[in-house]
């Protein structure tokens, strides 16, 4: 089967929360079928490596227009061609820190699914300032609370700005 990547655009907004990283979207031409697939996704995960995901388009009834198994020889060949172009265009693999985060996240999800949810208590220290603990009557000026929090005296500030 002959596949050609006719166009590729990087996708930099993915944070890996889905367990895989979306690296790019491409238009692929399959010469034997005389078809083009637009919106094919190049994805990477720690478990499966690079793979090509089918376009997300749906028909009028809501059924996906194109579906394929991401482990199929077609998907692997498409991923290979897309990866080659991705690297030629200067695309970079996901950062190691993000990969480690994805592995930790997958481990945490597996742990939660198995029923081993860990509960932790963290000690906390609070300090209450004396000026905050005194109950004050509500003032008509909405900025009064902000002035108290910032430690600003509005009268002296106004006089200082006026040069008095």
C-alpha angles and dihedrals in degrees: 000000000000117000125181126189104222097181139359132191125189121242109207101165098081117112098185097248091136093061092259137063122238105218105173147345121229146182111233127195120208104199098195092055094036088228137130123210114205122198099026108164125224106210135176130201133172092239101045105021117212119358139165116234122205119254115274097229120132132200125233093279092054096252116135110259097216126026131175138161109260090218094053122114089247092055092045092050091047090049090050093052093044092048091052092053092042091057093043089054091052100261117163132213117250112280117267091240091057090047091052090048090052092051092049090048092050090049091050092049091049090049092050092048091052090056097252100126113167120218118203132187119206121197115237131195122207129187123198118205116223093234090056095048094058110093111234130191115252113265127216091233111083091200093061092086091050091050091051092049093049092042093237123147104213094201095054091043091054092047091048092052091047090052095242 
